[in-house]
Structures are given as C-alpha cells and as structure tokens.
C-alpha cells in the first residue's frame, strides 16, 4: 500500500496516460482515424539509385499498382495481390537502394489494411538501407519503436527509441516511451536511469521535462523499493515542481521505502510540516509519536493543535488527548531547562 491517498494520485500518473499512449502509438503507426503521422520516406539526395536487375523488374510497375490499390482499398483481392508483390520486392532487394525502395513500398502497402507486421519490415528495410536523409533517421526509428512497443517486443522498441533519441528526435514523448519500454519489461533500474538522463538533458537545454516524468519515476522507484532512486526522483520532483502535493508524495515515498532511525524520521516529518504537505491525520500522529510528548512537549502540542485546526485529527482521540496531556504537563519544566542548554 502507498503511505497516503495523496501519493496514490501521484503514483497513478503515467508518462503518458493509457489513452494518450495508445493514441501516440496509433498515430505513429498510421492506425488512428483522421490521418497518419507515418508516410513513405523520401530518399537522401545522392547519386542516381543503384538498383539490382531483379529488383528493378519488380519495382518498375509496383508504385503504380500501389497507387491503384489505394483507390480500391475495399477490394481485398486487389490489396492481397499488391501486397504479394511488395513481399517479393522485399525478398529481391539486394543493394542499399533496393532495400530503401522495397521498404518504402512495404510501408505504403501496410497502409492498405493496417498490416503492422509488413509495416515493421518496411521500416527496418528503410532504416537499414542507410539511405534516409539525416533529418529523418530519428523520426523513422521512432515509428519502428512504436511498432515494436505495440507488439510487446520491448527489446526492439528500446533499440529503436534509443536510436531516435540519439539522432536528436524529441517529439511525441519519445524519451518517455524509451523509459516505458524498460519499465514494462521489468527493468526498473535501467528505465529510471534512462528517464533521469532525459530529464537532466532537457533541464540542461533550458527546457523543463514534464512533471509526469518525475512522478512516474518516483512511482516506479517506490514499487521497486529502490531507495536511492526514490530519493533522487523525490529531490528532482520538488526542485522542479514544488507543489504541496508533490512535497507530500515525495516525502511519503522516501519515508516508506527508507529504513530510517527515529531522528531521521523526525527530520522528514519536520520537512513535511515546513512544506505544509500533511495530507492525512496519520502523518500528524506519526510525527507526535516520533517527537515524543515527554521529550519535545512544546513541539508536540503545536503540531497536534495544527492537526486539529486542519480537521485532520480529533482532540477527543485517545492518543491525541493523552499526548497533549503529557506534553502540557512537561512544558513548564522543559522551558525551565532551556537556559542550561543554551
């Protein structure tokens, strides 16, 4: 269980919500209504294409046949016939230029009936050809990563998303998807490292990473009981987005995953009080218990009065009333001892 309901809301945040993630992948793969991000790529401007004789014989009429098939997408026989020729083109491709055009044809053919397996082969062929313009390398690796992620091939997704990021592609939360490809594959520590590097890179470039990235990292670190990572993400979250909710969630997570001694726990709870991030009555009671009415009576009375005023705890509660009684009986002697401590 999470330590409080406030943090449960932090934990439930994802890099992308399920709906947003599905839409991002669908748009990338060309399966969402209203248009597609994916289109057949242009070749880098270079010398005239060098096509093998076998591939040239297939390729010459295939582009025209693909165009005709687009006009008859409801005709299953036409689509199947054209896709068979696309498959033959992929098999016949030998030179880098062959592979680029064969992959291009496969991408176009996949759009006739949303054939994601054919689309993936097309993307791999185009990328592997080495003929993409440098400006498109990141984008098409992103498309390949999205395809592999949807197919639950997370190893391929990681490689493709990583290549997209390395090529300078930063659209569509690609860094988030890269991290998710680790998280979803039960590699929490690696994904947390990747995500934090992306956050730090954006920060260094003067662009704030989305708040959801910090929250997702914190939630993953909590679930995996990775104390160092939980602390790292807690610090980063409240440094970038110091809201009351984030302070509450961050401190609660660190309290829960850390094996802290009483004085360390008291310091954390004092931080929660300073940031006014108490969200539940149990946090006031934990603070009062660790502070100890016999040892720090003034602090305990002040804390409990704040909890009562906030409506989080009740004065009639046995622990509250007993603690206040003990504390009030010791405040005078505690004050009298202060000059000696000074």
N, C-alpha and C positions, 0 to 999 in steps of 0.2 A: 504493500500500500504506500501511496505517497503521503508525506507528512501532513499535508493540508489540502483543502479543496482549492485554495488559491493556486497552489502549484499544479494541481491536476489540470487546470486550464492551460498552464504553461506547457505541461507535458504533452497535451493533446495537439499542440501546434506542430505542424509538419513544415519541412522546407517548402513543399507545395502541398496544398490540401489534396485529398484523393481525387476530387473533381478536377482541380486545376492541373494536377499531374496527368490525369487521363487526357485532358484536353490538349495539353502541351505535346504529349506524345502523339495524339491523334492528328494534330495539325502538322507535326513534323513528318509523319508518315503518310500524310495525304488521305486519311480515312475520315476526317471530320467534314461535316457539311459546310457549305459556304466558302469553299476554296481550299487550297493547299499551300503550305509553305514549300513543299518539295516540288521541284521541277527538274526536267532534264538539264544537266550541266552543259556549259559551253567549254570548249577545249581551249587550253592556253594557246595564245598566238605563237606559232612556231613555224617551222618549215612545213611544206606540204605533207599531209599524213602518209605514213608508210604502211600500207595495208597488204597483208598476205593475199595471194591469189584465191585461196579457198574462202577466206572471209569476205573478200570483195564480191565474190559471186553471190553470197547470201545478202550482204549489206545493201547492194545496189537497189533492189526493189523493196527492201524491208521498211524503210522510212515511209514510203508512200502507202504501203499496206497498213502500217500503224495508224497513219492519218485517217485512212478509210475506216479502220476498225473503231476509232474514236467516235465516228459518226453512227456506228452500229453497235454501241455497247450493249444493247439489249439482245443482240443476236449471239447466243452462246457459241454457236458453231463457228462464226467468224472470229470471235475472240480466241477460241481454242486453237484455231488454225494459225493465227498470227503468233500466239504465244509459243507454239511449237517451233516456228521459225526463229523466234527470239532465243529459245533454248539451243537451237542448232548454231546460232551465231555465237553464243557463249562458249560452246564446245569447240568451235572452229577458231576462235580468237587465239592468235599467237604473238603478234607484235604488241608493243605498248599501245600503239594507235588502234589496233584491232580491239584490245581489251577496253579501251576508253569508249569506243563506239558501241561495242557489244553491251557494256554496262549501261550506256545511255539508252539503248533500245530496250534493255530489261527494265529499267526504271519506267520508261513510257508504257511498256507492256503491263507492268504491275498495276498501273493506274486504271487499266480497263476493268478490273474486277477486284481491286484492293488485295492483290496477291502479295502479302508481306514477305513470303519466302523468296519469291522472284525479285522483289524489290531489294532485299538484302543482298542477293547475289549480284544484282546490278550495282549497288553501292560499293560492294567490295571490289568489283571489277574496275569501276571508275577510279576509285581511290588508289587501288594497287597499280593502275597504269602509269601513275606519275605524271599524267597529262592535265590534271586540273590546274587552273590558274591559282597562284599562291593565295589570292584573296578568298578562294572558295574551299580550300583544303579544310579549314576549321568547320565550316558550315556542313559539308558533306560527311565529315566524321561525326558531327552532332546527329545528323539524320541516321547514320549507321548505329550510333549508340542508342538512340531512341528505339530503333527497330529491335535491337538485341535486348534492350531492357524489357520491352513489351513481351518478348519471347522468353523472358526469365533466363536469358543467357548473360548472367551478370559479369562474367569474366570478359566477354567480348565488349559488353557495354562499358566496362571500366576502361578498357584499352582505347575504345573509340572516343569516349568523352574526354579522357586524358589527352588524346591527340588533338581534339578540338580546342581544349584549353591551351595546350602548348602552342597551337597555331594562332592564338590570340582571339578566339571566338568567345564572346561573353554574353550572348543573347540567351533568352529563354531559360534562365536559371541553370545553365549547363553545369556550373560548379556544384550546385545543389544536387543535380541528378547524378553527378560523379560520386558525391558522398553517399547518396542513397543506394548506389549500386554496391557499395561496401556494406552499408547497414543492412540492406535487405538480404545480403549473403552472409550474415552473421560474422562480419569482420568489423566490429565496432571500433576498436582502437585505430585501425588503419583509416577508416572513414572519418573519424574525429580529427586525425592529423591532417587529412586532405582538406576537410572543411575549414579548419582553423587557418591553414596556409592560404586558402582562398579569401577568408575574412581579412587576414593581415595584408594580403596583396591589394585588396580593394582599399583598405584603410590607407596604405602607403601611397596609393594613387589618388587619394583625396576623394574617393567615392565610398560612401557608407554601405556596408553589407546589410541586407535586410534583417530586421530584428528576428524574424522567424528562423534564420540560420543559427543564431546564437541559442535560441530556445530549443531548437531541435537537437543541437549538440549537447546541451545541458541535459535534456531528457534521455538521450542515448547513453550519456555517461552515467546518469543515475541508474538506468535499467541494468547496465553492465557492471555497476558497482566499481567504476574506475574513479577513485578519489582524486587523483592528480588532475585528470581531465575534467572532472566535475568542478574542481576549484578553478581551473583555467577558464572554463566557459562561464562560470559564475562571475569571475572578475571582469571578463571581457563584456559580458552582457550588461552589467550595471555601469561599466565605464562608458559604453556606447549608448545605452538606453536606460538611464537611471530612474525608472518609474517605481512607484511604491510596489506595484505588482511584481516587477522584476526583482527588486530587492527581497521581497518576501519569498518568492520562488527560489532564488539563488541561495539564500541563507538556509532555507529549509532543506534543500537538497544536500548542501555541504554538511549540515547537522546530521542528516540521516545516513549518509554514506561514510562519514568520518568516525573513527573510534577515538573521540575526544575525551580528555580528562575534564573534571568539573570546572576548573578555572578557565580552560579553553572554551568550554560550552557557555560559561557565563559571559565571556567576551563576545561570542557570537550573538547571544541574546541581547547584550547591550547594544550591539550594532543594529539589531533589529529594532530596538527601542529608538535609537538615534535616527534611524531612517523612517520611523513611524510606519513600519511594514508588518505589524502584527495583524494577522487575518483571522485567527481563531482564539478562543478562550484558553485552549490548552497551552498556547505559547506563553501567555501570561503566567499560568500555573507552573509551567516548566521553569520559567525564569525565577519565580518566587522560591521554588524548591531548591534550585541550584544556588541562588544567592543566600538562602537560609535566614529566616527571620531572627535567629539568635546571633548570627554573625554580622549581618548587614541590615539591621532593622529599619533604618531610615529609607534605604533603597527599596526594600520590600514594600513598605507602606505606600510610598509614592507610586510604585508600579501597580500595586493592586487597586489603588484609587483610580489610576488611569484606566485600568481594565473595566472597572465598574462603571466609570463615566462613559466609556465607549460602548457599553452594553454587551461586552464580550464575556464577562463573568458576573456572578451574583454575589452580593455581600453576604447573603444568608447561606451560601455554600459552606459546608463544614471546613474544608481546607482553607478557604478564604478567611472565614471568621476566626479560625484558630491561629492562622499565620499572622493576621493583623493584631490579634490579642497579644501574642508573644512579642511581636515587633514593638508594639506601643509600650509594652512593659519594660522594654530594654532601651528605648530611645534616649531617655534621660542619662542613664549610665554610659551609653555609647558616646553621647555628646561630651560628657564629663571627661572621657578618656582622650578626646582629640588633642588637647594641648600637649599631652605627653607624647603622642605620636608625632606631632609637629616638631 
